[in-house]
Amino acid sequence: MTDTKCRYQLSSAEIVCEEFDDEMVALNLASGEYFALNRSASFLMTRLIKGHSAGDLSAIHPQAFSVEECIQFVETLVARGLIAVDLAGEVLPVDTDAIEHAQALTEKPVLEVHTDLADLIISDPIHDADEAMGWPANKVA
């Protein structure tokens, strides 16, 4: 079971995220999977990687997501390879901005997984550039 007092970070440099109007898209450049996160999921992931614990986040607005839902969401993020426990950092207290933002959330956190473009993303020649070999440098499978 997930420790609700842990701090998390992106699991690797291969994970990139971008927020669009309170929603987020995350991309795993290694697997080619991309993920759509609704407002609540985006809020949780953003705050988790900023250093807040799952327990603290679920406590600020239990009507939007319970402790159990928050833990389940964190376990899904970890299982999908998006985040990992950050053993080096300290958990940060939840600030008033997070509390105000959480109060506006009405939906349960949802993570949509998409694999339809995985082959295209993995073979992206822009990311396959290598200073010594030139471009494109095909990755060894």
Backbone hydrogen bonds, N-H to C=O, Kabsch-Sander energy under -0.5 kcal/mol:
donor,donor_aa,acceptor,acceptor_aa,energy
4,T,2,T,-0.6
6,C,3,D,-1.3
8,Y,48,L,-1.0
9,Q,84,A,-2.3
11,S,82,L,-2.1
15,I,12,S,-1.4
16,V,14,E,-0.6
16,V,27,L,-2.4
18,E,25,V,-2.2
20,F,23,E,-3.6
23,E,20,F,-1.7
24,M,37,L,-1.9
25,V,18,E,-2.6
26,A,35,F,-2.2
27,L,16,V,-3.0
28,N,33,E,-2.9
29,L,14,E,-3.2
29,L,27,L,-0.8
32,G,28,N,-2.8
34,Y,114,H,-2.4
35,F,26,A,-3.0
36,A,112,E,-2.0
37,L,24,M,-2.9
38,N,110,V,-1.7
42,S,38,N,-3.2
43,F,39,R,-2.6
44,L,40,S,-2.5
45,M,41,A,-2.8
46,T,42,S,-2.7
47,R,43,F,-2.4
48,L,44,L,-2.7
49,I,45,M,-2.4
50,K,46,T,-0.8
51,G,47,R,-0.5
51,G,48,L,-1.2
52,H,47,R,-2.4
55,G,4,T,-2.7
56,D,4,T,-0.5
57,L,53,S,-2.2
58,S,54,A,-2.4
59,A,55,G,-1.4
60,I,56,D,-0.9
60,I,57,L,-0.6
61,H,57,L,-0.6
61,H,58,S,-0.5
64,A,61,H,-1.5
65,F,61,H,-1.6
70,C,66,S,-2.6
71,I,67,V,-2.7
72,Q,68,E,-2.6
73,F,69,E,-2.3
74,V,70,C,-2.5
75,E,71,I,-2.7
76,T,72,Q,-1.9
77,L,73,F,-2.4
78,V,74,V,-2.5
79,A,75,E,-2.6
80,R,76,T,-2.2
81,G,78,V,-1.5
82,L,77,L,-2.5
83,I,77,L,-0.9
84,A,9,Q,-2.4
86,D,7,R,-3.0
87,L,85,V,-0.8
92,L,51,G,-3.1
99,I,95,D,-1.9
100,E,96,T,-2.6
101,H,97,D,-2.5
102,A,98,A,-2.7
103,Q,99,I,-1.8
104,A,100,E,-0.7
104,A,101,H,-1.0
105,L,102,A,-1.7
112,E,36,A,-3.1
112,E,110,V,-0.5
114,H,34,Y,-2.7
118,A,115,T,-1.7
121,I,117,L,-2.8
122,I,118,A,-2.7
123,S,119,D,-1.6
124,D,121,I,-1.2
127,H,124,D,-0.7
128,D,125,P,-0.5
129,A,126,I,-0.8
130,D,134,G,-2.0
134,G,130,D,-2.8
137,A,128,D,-1.7
138,N,136,P,-0.7
